[in-house]
């Protein structure tokens, strides 16, 4: 693509993203938003389907149609929502839903009932569940330097959903000896009538504690970068996130789960460098917008003309990670 066309494409995509995200609905609808988020995760479920869901997971993923995939995701999302409460800032919840849904529209599966939720948790984590459910923690959002970083994280999680990574991982567990051990533990601690539901919950908890396969994580990084770029965001947002993770102390409790359930950040950066090369440099450089500026925009009249803030510098392509000495 000629450089002038690339620039035009980037500007158009960024303009569309800004138009989709700039207007956050006025506050005063907190309970409605709370009910919407809770209903999307917990509403419409049927505990009696537990037997069917576990049975399906022992077969091929292709045998799980989209309604069943959404039902599996809803039950797994309820497990995640049960671990931490929703963050009470409804303007933030609306913004993350707008941002996530805009990015998901550029994905291979735009018609899923995409739902994005902010958990009231100081840790640095993001999770997804089949069918279009994505969770991020407030601690993660607070550590994002700008909107492009959060967009890169959401695009990574969206890719896990569109590629059905969680379903493949649960199927492998359901067919393995590990599932037999999970069943045995449930027999000891639950009545027979509740055993199937407990087995399913055990599968879900095991999945999020153990993490996905490394190949799935690398795939979500590569495809997520392309997806975020398609949505109009700087492709180096996720690179900046991984650079931050690379410097995180292993014993820092904020990053413990994120580091334990993903490949080393250095390895992820190296994989991204191989995949990206310099192909996306022409899509970088747009002045970044912070999450705070999106969620709580200041009225233009509030700023004195003589005290206008300096323009935010454009993000520069990150330098390639240092190679280990041979």
C-alpha positions in Angstrom: 0.0 0.0 0.0 1.5 3.5 -0.9 2.5 5.5 2.1 0.0 8.3 1.4 -2.8 5.7 1.3 -1.6 4.2 4.6 -1.6 7.6 6.2 -5.2 8.3 5.0 -6.3 4.9 6.2 -4.8 5.5 9.6 -6.4 8.9 9.9 -9.8 7.6 8.9 -9.6 4.7 11.3 -8.4 6.9 14.1 -11.2 9.4 13.4 -13.8 6.5 13.4 -12.4 5.3 16.7 -12.5 8.8 18.2 -16.1 9.3 17.0 -17.1 6.0 18.6 -15.5 6.7 21.9 -15.4 10.4 22.5 -18.9 10.8 23.9 -19.4 8.9 27.1 -23.1 8.9 28.2 -23.9 11.2 31.1 -23.8 9.8 34.6 -27.0 9.1 36.6 -27.7 5.7 35.0 -25.4 3.7 37.2 -28.0 1.2 38.3 -29.1 0.6 34.7 -25.5 0.0 33.6 -24.9 -2.3 36.6 -28.0 -4.3 35.8 -26.9 -4.5 32.1 -23.5 -5.9 33.0 -24.8 -8.3 35.6 -27.6 -9.5 33.3 -25.3 -10.1 30.4 -23.1 -12.4 32.5 -25.7 -14.1 34.7 -29.0 -13.7 32.9 -30.4 -16.3 30.6 -28.3 -19.1 32.0 -29.6 -22.5 32.8 -27.8 -24.6 35.4 -29.6 -27.7 34.1 -27.5 -27.5 31.0 -24.4 -28.4 33.0 -24.5 -32.0 31.9 -24.7 -31.1 28.3 -21.9 -28.6 28.5 -19.5 -31.0 30.2 -20.4 -33.7 27.7 -19.8 -31.3 24.8 -16.4 -30.3 26.1 -15.2 -33.9 25.9 -16.0 -34.0 22.1 -14.7 -31.7 19.3 -15.0 -28.0 19.6 -16.7 -28.0 16.2 -19.6 -29.7 17.8 -20.3 -26.7 20.0 -22.5 -24.3 18.1 -22.6 -20.6 18.9 -25.5 -20.6 21.4 -23.8 -23.3 23.4 -20.5 -21.5 23.2 -22.2 -18.4 24.6 -23.8 -20.4 27.4 -20.4 -21.9 28.3 -18.9 -18.4 28.3 -21.7 -17.0 30.5 -21.2 -19.7 33.1 -17.4 -19.1 33.1 -17.9 -15.4 33.2 -20.1 -15.9 36.3 -17.1 -17.7 37.9 -14.9 -14.7 37.1 -17.5 -12.2 38.3 -18.0 -14.2 41.5 -14.3 -13.8 42.4 -14.3 -10.0 42.3 -17.1 -7.3 42.3 -17.8 -4.9 39.5 -15.9 -1.6 39.8 -18.4 1.1 40.9 -17.3 3.8 38.4 -20.1 3.4 35.8 -18.5 6.0 33.4 -15.5 3.7 33.3 -17.6 0.6 32.7 -19.4 2.4 29.8 -16.1 3.5 28.3 -14.5 0.1 28.4 -17.6 -1.4 26.8 -17.6 1.2 24.0 -13.9 0.7 23.4 -14.1 -3.1 23.5 -17.2 -3.2 21.3 -15.6 -0.9 18.7 -12.5 -3.2 18.5 -14.7 -6.3 18.4 -16.5 -4.9 15.4 -13.3 -5.2 13.4 -12.8 -8.9 14.4 -13.9 -12.0 12.6 -16.9 -12.4 14.9 -18.5 -9.0 15.3 -22.0 -10.4 16.0 -21.2 -12.1 19.3 -22.9 -10.5 22.3 -19.7 -8.8 23.4 -19.6 -7.7 27.0 -16.7 -5.9 28.7 -16.5 -5.6 32.4 -14.1 -3.8 34.8 -13.5 -5.7 38.0 -12.8 -3.9 41.3 -9.3 -5.5 41.7 -6.0 -3.8 42.2 -4.1 -6.6 40.4 -2.9 -6.4 36.9 -5.1 -8.9 34.9 -7.3 -9.4 32.0 -9.5 -12.5 31.2 -11.9 -13.6 28.5 -14.5 -16.3 28.3 -16.1 -18.0 25.2 -19.0 -16.2 23.5 -17.7 -12.6 23.9 -17.1 -12.0 27.6 -14.0 -9.9 28.5 -12.9 -8.8 32.0 -10.2 -6.3 32.9 -9.1 -5.2 36.4 -9.0 -1.6 37.6 -5.4 -2.2 38.5 -4.6 -3.0 34.9 -6.4 0.1 33.6 -4.5 2.3 36.1 -1.2 1.0 34.7 -2.1 1.8 31.1 -0.3 4.9 30.0 -2.8 5.6 27.2 -5.8 4.3 25.3 -3.6 2.4 22.8 -2.2 0.2 25.5 -5.7 -0.7 26.8 -6.9 -1.3 23.2 -4.0 -3.7 22.6 -4.9 -5.7 25.8 -8.6 -5.8 24.8 -7.7 -6.9 21.2 -5.6 -9.7 22.7 -8.5 -11.0 24.8 -10.9 -10.6 21.9 -8.7 -12.8 19.8 -8.8 -15.5 22.5 -12.6 -15.5 22.0 -12.7 -15.4 18.3 -10.2 -18.2 18.0 -12.0 -20.3 20.7 -8.8 -20.8 22.6 -10.6 -21.4 25.9 -12.9 -24.1 24.4 -9.9 -25.9 23.0 -8.1 -25.7 26.3 -11.1 -26.9 28.3 -11.6 -29.8 25.8 -8.0 -30.9 26.4 -8.5 -30.8 30.1 -11.8 -32.6 29.9 -10.2 -35.5 27.9 -7.2 -35.8 30.1 -6.4 -37.5 33.4 -6.6 -34.1 35.1 -10.3 -34.0 34.6 -10.6 -37.4 36.4 -8.8 -35.9 39.3 -11.1 -32.9 39.3 -14.2 -35.2 39.3 -12.8 -37.2 42.2 -12.3 -34.1 44.2 -15.9 -33.0 43.5 -17.3 -36.4 44.6 -15.6 -36.0 47.9 -17.0 -32.5 48.5 -20.4 -32.3 46.8 -23.7 -34.0 46.7 -24.3 -36.1 43.5 -27.0 -33.7 42.3 -24.6 -30.8 42.3 -21.6 -32.8 40.9 -21.9 -31.9 37.2 -22.1 -28.1 37.9 -19.2 -28.4 40.3 -17.2 -30.3 37.7 -17.8 -27.5 35.2 -16.8 -24.8 37.7 -13.7 -26.8 38.6 -12.8 -26.9 34.9 -13.2 -23.1 34.7 -11.2 -22.4 37.8 -8.4 -24.7 36.6 -8.3 -23.0 33.3 -7.9 -19.4 34.7 -5.4 -20.5 37.3 -3.3 -22.5 34.8 -3.6 -20.2 31.8 -3.8 -21.0 28.1 -1.2 -22.7 25.9 1.8 -20.6 25.0 1.0 -21.0 21.3 -2.5 -19.5 21.9 -0.9 -16.5 23.8 1.5 -15.8 20.9 -1.4 -16.0 18.4 -3.5 -13.6 20.5 -0.5 -11.2 20.6 0.0 -11.2 16.8 -3.6 -11.1 15.8 -4.5 -8.7 18.6 -1.9 -6.2 17.3 -3.4 -6.4 13.8 -6.9 -6.0 15.2 -6.1 -3.0 17.3 -4.4 -1.4 14.3 -7.5 -2.1 12.2 -9.6 -0.4 14.8 -7.5 2.8 14.5 -5.1 2.4 17.4 -1.3 2.6 17.6 0.0 -1.0 16.9 2.7 -0.5 19.5 0.3 -0.2 22.4 0.6 -3.9 23.2 4.4 -3.8 22.8 4.5 -1.0 25.5 2.4 -3.2 27.8 4.8 -6.2 27.4 7.8 -3.9 28.0 6.2 -3.0 31.3 5.6 -6.6 32.2 9.2 -7.4 31.3 10.4 -5.1 34.1 7.8 -6.3 36.7 9.4 -8.0 39.7 8.3 -11.7 39.9 7.4 -11.3 43.5 5.2 -8.2 42.9 1.7 -9.4 43.9 0.1 -7.1 41.4 1.6 -9.0 38.5 1.7 -12.5 40.0 -1.2 -14.1 38.2 -0.5 -12.3 34.9 3.1 -13.5 34.9 2.2 -17.0 35.9 -0.4 -17.6 33.2 1.5 -16.2 30.3 4.8 -16.8 28.5 7.7 -14.6 29.6 7.2 -11.0 28.4 10.6 -11.1 26.7 9.6 -14.2 24.6 6.4 -12.5 23.7 8.2 -9.3 22.6 10.6 -11.4 20.4 7.7 -13.2 18.8 6.0 -9.9 18.1 9.1 -8.4 16.6 9.3 -11.3 14.2 5.7 -11.0 13.2 5.6 -7.2 13.0 8.9 -6.2 11.6 8.5 -2.7 10.2 5.2 -3.5 8.5 3.1 -1.4 10.9 5.3 1.6 11.6 3.3 3.7 9.2 0.2 3.2 11.4 2.0 4.5 14.5 2.6 8.0 15.7 -0.9 9.3 16.5 -1.0 11.4 19.6 -2.3 9.1 22.3 -5.4 9.8 24.4 -5.3 8.7 28.1 -8.1 6.6 29.6 -8.8 9.4 32.1 -9.3 11.9 29.3 -11.9 9.6 27.6 -13.8 8.7 30.8 -13.9 12.1 32.5 -13.3 14.7 29.7 -12.9 18.2 31.0 -15.1 20.9 29.5 -13.2 23.1 27.0 -14.2 26.3 28.9 -12.6 25.0 32.1 -9.1 25.4 30.7 -7.6 28.9 30.5 -6.3 29.7 27.0 -2.9 30.7 28.3 -2.5 27.5 30.3 -3.3 25.0 27.5 -1.3 21.8 28.1 1.4 20.8 25.6 0.5 18.3 23.0 1.0 14.7 24.0 4.0 13.4 22.2 3.3 10.7 19.6 4.3 7.2 20.5 7.4 6.1 18.7 8.0 2.5 17.6 9.5 0.6 20.4 13.1 -0.5 20.0 13.6 -4.2 19.4 14.2 -6.2 22.5 17.8 -6.9 23.3 19.1 -10.2 22.1 20.7 -12.5 24.6 24.4 -13.0 24.3 25.2 -16.3 22.7 
